[in-house]
Amino acid sequence: MRNPAIPAVFIGLIFFVSGLRFPYAVESGISLIGGITAPISMILLGVILARQRIKDAFTDARLLVPVAAKLLVVPIMTFLMLNFIIQNTLMLGVIVTLMAMPPAVLTVIFAEQFDADGFSAAKFIVVGTMLCAVTVPLVSLLL
């Protein structure tokens, strides 16, 4: 509950369910801030990676298991579990494809926020993003 995103989700849910809207000036300000979050997170990732050699990301054997789990095991397990529940193949395909996407930059932000190893998280994202060019088509073949 200390994370500011949690209360924001509840506030957003209240606004969504009730149909309430912020005044235009507040809404446009929130929209502008929302528009810069992705570039800022990419800048943060770049700053962390700039401290080290990118080659180290691909030679770190500790990353193989988590990257394989994120890119292959999670989508396959999702498919195997939901295949019996979801009959709509398009819906199942979308869910499994989303599970096969590379790790989010939010991983680095959380690592930095909670005094964890931000560089290992950044390497995880870089390796996962590079390897998803191979794994996403493989998961698509499964579908």
Buried (B, 14 or more C-beta within 10 A) or exposed (E): EEEEEEEEEEEEEEEEEEEEEEEEEEEEEEEEEEEEEEEEBEEBBEEBBEEEEEEEBEEBEEBEEBBBEBBBEBBBEBBEEBEEEBEEEEEBBEBBBEBBBBBEBBBBBBBBEEEEEBBBBBBBBBBBBBBBEEBBEBBEEEB
